[in-house]
């Protein structure tokens, strides 16, 4: 009988580094971001995006954000201006007093349209 532990390859990570569970590869992107809480009054929160993927974004803020809350994020990078809605998945306090936030994109419900009005 063969020992399965010796035949499986395990990724060895340095101590203190968690396994990356992302479903899409991330790309480094550093850009200013503003966030407005969905459906609630108040001014925007500001922060910096650190990475982005097809499914979500990682950024840093001065204020903690509640897991599960939805925000509209707006990025301006050179001539690119991009806005989308996201939901906070994780918010951890960083040693510097800022907060590392991970969020996933969420689809905004769109009103039904007549199929004849959609261009082919």
matplotlib code that plots the C-alpha trace (Angstrom):
import matplotlib.pyplot as plt

x = [0.0, 1.4, 1.4, -0.8, 0.9, 4.2, 2.7, 0.8, 2.6, 1.9, 2.7, 5.1, 4.4, 6.5, 5.3, 2.5, 1.5, -2.0, -3.0, -4.4, -8.1, -8.8, -10.9, -9.2, -5.6, -5.0, -3.0, -1.3, -2.9, -2.3, -5.0, -7.1, -10.6, -13.7, -16.5, -20.1, -22.3, -25.2, -28.5, -27.2, -26.5, -23.1, -20.0, -17.6, -14.8, -11.5, -8.7, -6.2, -6.7, -3.7, -4.9, -7.7, -9.1, -12.0, -14.0, -13.0, -10.6, -8.3, -7.9, -6.9, -9.0, -8.6, -12.0, -13.2, -15.9, -18.6, -18.4, -21.5, -22.1, -22.3, -20.5, -20.1, -16.4, -15.0, -11.4, -9.6, -6.4, -5.2, -7.9, -9.8, -12.8, -14.4, -17.3, -18.9, -20.7, -19.1, -19.7, -17.1, -15.9, -13.1, -11.8, -8.7, -6.9, -3.3, -0.4, -0.3, -3.8, -5.3, -7.7, -7.1, -10.4, -11.2, -14.4, -16.2, -18.1, -21.9, -24.4, -26.8, -30.3, -31.3, -34.8, -36.2, -36.0, -37.9, -35.6, -36.4, -34.8, -31.5, -29.0, -27.6]
y = [0.0, 3.4, 6.4, 9.0, 11.9, 11.1, 11.1, 14.3, 17.6, 20.3, 24.0, 25.1, 28.6, 30.8, 31.0, 33.5, 33.5, 32.2, 30.1, 32.3, 31.3, 33.7, 32.4, 34.7, 36.0, 39.4, 42.2, 45.0, 48.3, 51.4, 54.1, 56.5, 55.3, 56.8, 54.7, 55.6, 53.2, 51.9, 53.4, 55.4, 59.1, 60.4, 61.5, 59.2, 57.3, 57.4, 54.9, 53.3, 50.2, 47.8, 45.0, 44.1, 40.9, 40.0, 39.1, 41.7, 44.3, 44.8, 48.3, 50.2, 52.7, 54.9, 53.7, 50.1, 48.9, 46.4, 42.9, 42.5, 46.2, 47.3, 50.3, 52.0, 52.4, 54.9, 54.8, 57.4, 56.2, 58.7, 59.0, 55.9, 56.6, 53.4, 52.8, 49.6, 48.2, 45.8, 44.0, 43.9, 40.3, 41.0, 44.0, 43.6, 46.2, 46.7, 47.5, 51.1, 51.8, 51.5, 48.7, 46.1, 45.5, 42.7, 43.1, 41.3, 42.8, 42.5, 43.0, 45.8, 44.7, 46.1, 46.8, 44.4, 45.7, 44.8, 42.5, 44.5, 47.6, 45.9, 46.5, 43.3]
z = [0.0, -1.0, 1.3, -0.4, 1.5, -0.2, -3.7, -3.4, -4.1, -1.5, -2.0, 0.7, 1.8, 4.1, 7.7, 8.1, 4.4, 3.7, 0.7, -2.1, -2.6, -5.5, -8.4, -10.9, -11.3, -9.9, -11.4, -9.5, -10.0, -7.8, -8.2, -6.1, -5.5, -4.0, -2.5, -1.9, 0.2, -1.8, -0.8, 2.2, 2.5, 3.4, 1.7, -0.1, 1.5, -0.2, -0.6, -2.9, -5.0, -4.8, -7.1, -9.4, -11.1, -13.3, -10.1, -7.5, -6.2, -3.2, -1.7, 1.4, 3.3, 6.4, 7.8, 8.3, 5.9, 7.1, 5.4, 3.2, 2.6, -1.0, -2.4, -5.7, -6.4, -8.8, -10.2, -12.2, -13.8, -16.5, -19.0, -17.7, -15.5, -14.2, -11.8, -10.6, -7.7, -5.2, -2.0, 0.8, 1.5, 4.0, 6.0, 8.1, 10.1, 8.9, 11.2, 9.9, 11.1, 7.6, 6.5, 3.8, 2.0, -0.4, -2.4, -5.2, -8.0, -7.9, -10.7, -10.4, -11.2, -14.6, -15.7, -18.3, -21.9, -25.0, -27.0, -30.1, -28.6, -28.1, -31.0, -32.6]

ax = plt.figure().add_subplot(projection="3d")
ax.plot(x, y, z, "-o")
ax.set_aspect("equal")
plt.show()
